[in-house]
Amino acid sequence: MSNQDSHVPLPDLNSAEPMAMGDIGYNDDEQVTRIAADLEAVFDVPVQVSAVLGRSKMDVGELLRLGPGTVLELDRRVGEAIDIYVNNRLVARGEVVLVEDKLGVTMTEIIKAERA
């Protein structure tokens, strides 16, 4: 995907105020329930979710020399958003979080895909 992709911010779910875009149906509980019921058929479809911290290129020889404790330099800086892919398609960006003793990802923006 290019940098020309549209970015759609996530709604603030902690806010007591309804979303400004009322035509989407977020303000109406009945509408949300109907939409969820319409999507119920795909709830059990498995998908692969990947959170990419960064990338690095190297020769096979360099790869074979990696060992425990080796630091691999990535193309991202600390604090930069990470990419979140679903079935190898970029769908969001987010931040790494620590939940108890495990790493997790919180989505900070949704990437709106252009339809062909």
N, C-alpha and C positions, 0 to 999 in steps of 0.2 A: 504494500500500500504506500502511497506517496504522502507527502506532507500536505497535500491539497484536500485530504479527507475532512469531512465535516465532523465537528465534535459536539456532542450533545451532553450537557452537564447532567449529573444524577440529581434527582429531586432530594430535598432534605426531608428524610422520613421522620426525623425527630420534631419537625415543626408542626405546630397545631393548626397553622394556616393552610387552607386548601391551595393546590397548585393554581397558577394563573391561567394555564391553558385548559380551561374547562371542557373544550371540545374533545379532549382525549378520553374523558370518562373517569379520571382519577377521583373526582369529587363525589361520585355516585356509587355507593356500596353495591347496589344492584347491578350496575354496569360492570364493575370489577368482578363480581361473582360470575356473571355471564361470560366474560372474557376468559376467566380461569376455567370455567366448565368447557368452553370451546377448545381450549388448549389441552384438556385432560388426556386426550389420546396420545400426545407426545411426551407426557411426563416421564415415562419409563424408557425413552429412547436414550441409550448411552452416548455420551459425547466425551471427547478428550479435551481436557482443559490444561493449558500450559501457561506458566508465568515465567517470562524470560527476563532474567536479571541483566543480561548483556550478552555480547558475542565477542568471539576472538577467532582470528584466522592463524593457522600455523601449518608447517609442513608435518608430514607423518613422522619424520625423524624426531622433531621437537615433541610431538605428542607422546612418542614412546619413551622419551626421557623424563616425562612427568612422574612424580612420585608423591608419597605422603608428605604433606607440609609445603608442597610447591604452591606458590601464589601465581594465579593465572590472571593477567590483566585483561579486563573487559572494556568494551567501548562505552560504558556508562559511568557517570560520576555518582558518588554517594549522595543520596537524597533525590536523584533524578527518578522520574516515573518509570515503572517497568511496564512492559507490554504483556497483555493477557490475550491469549489465543484460544479459540474454541474450534476444534477440528481444523487446525492450522490456518484459521482466519482471524486476523486481528479484530477484536471486538471491543476492547477496553484498555485503559491505562490505569495503573494503581500504585499503591505503596505497600512495601513490606511491613508487616506488623508481627509482634510477638504475642502469642496467645498461650498463656501458661508456659509450657516448655517447648512449644511448637511454633514454626514460622507459618504465617498466613499472609494473605493479600487482601487489601481493601480496595475496591474499585473507586476511583476518583472521577473518571469520565468514561462515557460510552462513545465508541467510534461508530458513527453512522455510516454504514456501507452504501455505496452507490449501486442502484439496481441497473442491471444491463438491459 
